[in-house]
Amino acid sequence: SLGRGDAGLREAARLLAEWDRRYTRDNERAILFELAMSALADGTWDELVDPGTAARVATPGSATLAALLEQPASIWWDDRRTPQLERRDDILSASLRSALASAKRQYGAPDGGSWRWSRIRHANIYHLLQLPALSALDLPMQGGPQTLNPSSGAGTHGASWRMVVELGPDVHAWGTYPGGQSGNPVSSRYTDRLPRWLAGELDPLIFPRSEAALRAAQVISTLTFEPDR
């Protein structure tokens, strides 16, 4: 029944129907879904707001919310802040309207390019000392909440080391990580892994059983540790 109401609701439903459920860099509808889900959670779990502080306590996750969608008459859908009794479709409609208004207010027209995921969602790889000059910030990325490539968008958490392993008599593995093998900011190996990490590409991992098993082409440099005498 969504989209049969006012013009704003119909527009929101039309735009959301254009989303291919992917969080690629050039996607221009994922942001509408994220804003709609945020508004849906706010509208559903209003019973869990502390009336004294107006702060929402810990709420169920998205899996619980998805399961609740199968119960259109559940009492949880009712917004106790209003005199009328709301049902699922009332909250869904209100969430879509709110999401569309929020997206336009924050990012402008839906077809102007400013809804593109790469302009909204970024990876921030901070130096351990949180020094911006030694960090890699505002990196456009693909992936979104609760995907195989989760990201907060603020650099507070996300997928760092990624690895696929094929077990057997001989281990075969592929992996990548955001950064490089050198901790020296002036080294070419400081952030050389970032482009492939951002692209979601993996490289073969090497498991030499001895130094002699390494081919010359696989050795860039050698670091030797000696005991202090």
C-alpha positions as MATLAB code, in Angstrom:
seq = 'SLGRGDAGLREAARLLAEWDRRYTRDNERAILFELAMSALADGTWDELVDPGTAARVATPGSATLAALLEQPASIWWDDRRTPQLERRDDILSASLRSALASAKRQYGAPDGGSWRWSRIRHANIYHLLQLPALSALDLPMQGGPQTLNPSSGAGTHGASWRMVVELGPDVHAWGTYPGGQSGNPVSSRYTDRLPRWLAGELDPLIFPRSEAALRAAQVISTLTFEPDR';
ca = [
       0.000    0.000    0.000;
       3.034    2.280    0.241;
       3.078    5.068   -2.290;
      -0.713    5.462   -2.501;
      -0.841    8.431   -0.173;
       0.337   11.980   -0.680;
       2.806   13.100   -3.320;
       5.740   13.051   -0.905;
       5.084    9.445    0.047;
       4.694    8.415   -3.583;
       7.995   10.087   -4.438;
       9.778    8.395   -1.551;
       8.384    4.986   -2.530;
       9.393    5.514   -6.163;
      12.942    6.516   -5.266;
      13.347    3.637   -2.841;
      12.087    1.207   -5.500;
      15.018    2.335   -7.676;
      17.525    1.024   -5.111;
      19.242   -2.200   -6.164;
      20.092   -3.079   -2.531;
      23.771   -2.501   -3.100;
      26.125   -0.101   -1.327;
      28.431    0.662   -4.231;
      30.191    4.018   -4.496;
      27.984    5.291   -7.322;
      24.687    4.199   -5.732;
      22.318    7.122   -5.212;
      19.483    5.465   -3.283;
      21.178    3.612   -0.427;
      21.148    6.758    1.693;
      17.353    6.958    1.463;
      17.073    3.402    2.766;
      19.451    4.096    5.653;
      17.567    7.228    6.672;
      14.259    5.366    6.398;
      15.531    2.547    8.627;
      16.745    5.053   11.198;
      13.368    6.797   11.206;
      11.612    3.432   11.395;
      13.572    2.459   14.491;
      12.805    5.808   16.118;
       9.098    5.449   15.361;
       8.898    1.839   16.488;
      10.836    1.881   19.720;
       9.365    5.106   21.139;
       8.258    3.085   24.176;
      11.917    2.661   25.075;
      12.632    6.392   25.357;
      13.385    7.563   28.879;
      10.763   10.268   29.542;
      13.062   11.967   32.017;
      15.989   12.480   29.637;
      14.303   11.971   26.241;
      17.165    9.554   25.501;
      16.505    6.176   23.962;
      17.797    3.216   25.923;
      19.256    0.149   24.228;
      16.849   -1.056   21.551;
      16.459   -4.342   19.655;
      18.546   -4.794   16.532;
      17.478   -4.708   12.914;
      16.774   -8.459   12.867;
      14.081   -7.979   15.511;
      12.681   -5.034   13.596;
      12.573   -7.105   10.395;
      10.701   -9.875   12.215;
       8.240   -7.336   13.597;
       7.347   -6.326   10.036;
       5.480   -9.637    9.781;
       3.110   -8.482   12.537;
       1.281   -5.437   11.132;
      -1.003   -5.070   14.158;
       1.633   -5.456   16.887;
       1.262   -3.006   19.767;
       4.886   -2.016   19.234;
       3.877   -0.072   16.121;
       1.681    2.311   18.077;
       3.311    5.683   18.679;
       2.331    6.564   22.216;
       3.187   10.182   21.579;
       0.050   10.534   19.424;
      -3.632   10.098   20.377;
      -4.437    7.718   17.499;
      -3.519    4.042   17.254;
      -0.824    3.436   14.637;
      -0.174    0.216   12.783;
       2.834   -0.989   10.808;
       1.962    0.750    7.545;
       1.413    4.046    9.357;
       4.933    3.941   10.800;
       6.451    2.764    7.503;
       4.775    5.612    5.644;
       5.870    8.184    8.209;
       9.421    6.807    8.120;
       9.608    7.127    4.329;
       8.313   10.694    4.423;
      10.799   11.599    7.136;
      13.679    9.934    5.266;
      12.928   11.780    2.035;
      12.679   15.126    3.801;
      15.910   14.461    5.691;
      17.776   13.380    2.540;
      16.699   16.486    0.645;
      17.547   18.738    3.564;
      21.020   17.266    4.029;
      22.007   16.387    0.476;
      19.755   18.268   -1.934;
      17.786   16.936   -4.894;
      17.808   13.150   -5.392;
      19.043   13.320   -8.989;
      21.700   16.002   -8.558;
      24.518   13.595   -7.727;
      24.757   14.610   -4.082;
      23.034   11.397   -2.931;
      25.900    9.319   -4.317;
      27.166    6.915   -1.665;
      30.807    7.872   -2.263;
      30.006   11.456   -1.267;
      28.257   10.406    1.933;
      29.943    7.309    3.307;
      33.686    7.392    3.910;
      36.367    5.318    5.546;
      38.723    7.026    7.945;
      41.939    5.164    8.734;
      43.382    6.919   11.752;
      46.950    6.840   12.909;
      47.271    5.333   16.395;
      47.953    8.807   17.757;
      44.924   10.233   15.920;
      47.161   12.615   13.971;
      45.300   13.720   10.801;
      48.523   14.307    8.867;
      49.517   10.666    9.387;
      46.018    9.306    8.737;
      44.082    8.494    5.561;
      40.742   10.290    5.858;
      37.547   10.769    3.842;
      38.161    7.764    1.614;
      35.120    7.010   -0.586;
      34.124    3.411   -0.104;
      31.524    0.799   -0.821;
      29.730   -1.179    1.827;
      27.261   -0.257    4.499;
      25.803   -1.194    7.866;
      25.410   -4.938    8.472;
      27.010   -5.910    5.170;
      30.146   -7.978    4.578;
      31.949   -4.648    4.429;
      30.516   -2.819    7.447;
      31.525    0.752    8.149;
      30.484    3.393   10.615;
      31.367    6.138    8.144;
      33.385    7.875   10.851;
      36.293    5.485   11.111;
      35.284    4.256   14.550;
      34.854    0.677   13.332;
      34.784   -1.374   10.170;
      36.379   -4.283    8.340;
      40.155   -3.983    8.521;
      41.971   -7.248    7.896;
      40.059   -9.318    5.325;
      40.987  -12.881    4.544;
      39.652  -15.892    2.657;
      41.304  -19.227    3.442;
      41.070  -22.513    1.576;
      42.090  -25.311    3.926;
      43.775  -28.488    2.790;
      47.165  -30.208    2.698;
      48.529  -26.918    1.384;
      46.901  -23.753    2.689;
      45.803  -21.225    0.102;
      44.685  -17.800    1.286;
      43.952  -14.318    0.016;
      43.806  -11.156    2.084;
      44.267   -7.421    2.377;
      44.305   -4.700    5.025;
      44.050   -0.883    5.152;
      47.567    0.426    5.320;
      50.952   -1.040    4.537;
      53.779   -3.079    5.963;
      55.751   -0.037    7.074;
      54.955    2.168   10.033;
      57.133    4.926    8.597;
      54.879    7.645    7.110;
      57.460    8.547    4.460;
      57.774    4.959    3.250;
      56.132    3.904   -0.010;
      54.843    0.917    1.969;
      52.963    3.055    4.508;
      49.577    3.131    2.726;
      50.207    1.096   -0.416;
      47.486   -1.429    0.504;
      44.722    1.154    0.697;
      43.619    1.250   -2.978;
      43.030   -2.492   -3.162;
      41.440   -2.538    0.296;
      38.985    0.165   -0.777;
      38.193   -1.763   -3.947;
      37.559   -4.961   -1.969;
      40.328   -6.786   -3.840;
      42.437   -9.536   -2.266;
      45.995  -10.657   -2.944;
      47.430  -14.158   -2.504;
      49.041  -14.658    0.892;
      52.413  -16.372    0.981;
      53.109  -19.266    3.385;
      56.799  -20.129    2.910;
      58.020  -23.117    4.875;
      61.553  -21.778    4.765;
      63.506  -18.744    3.583;
      64.627  -20.698    0.546;
      60.984  -21.188   -0.481;
      60.671  -17.469   -1.256;
      61.321  -16.526   -4.848;
      63.566  -13.544   -5.472;
      60.649  -11.620   -6.995;
      58.739  -12.006   -3.720;
      61.417  -10.305   -1.626;
      61.470   -6.502   -1.578;
      63.876   -6.072    1.323;
      65.251   -7.999    4.280;
      65.246   -6.883    7.910;
      67.708   -8.684   10.185;
      67.422   -8.645   13.978;
      70.588   -9.246   15.986;
      70.921   -9.598   19.758;
      72.468   -6.671   21.583;
      75.934   -7.579   22.819;
];
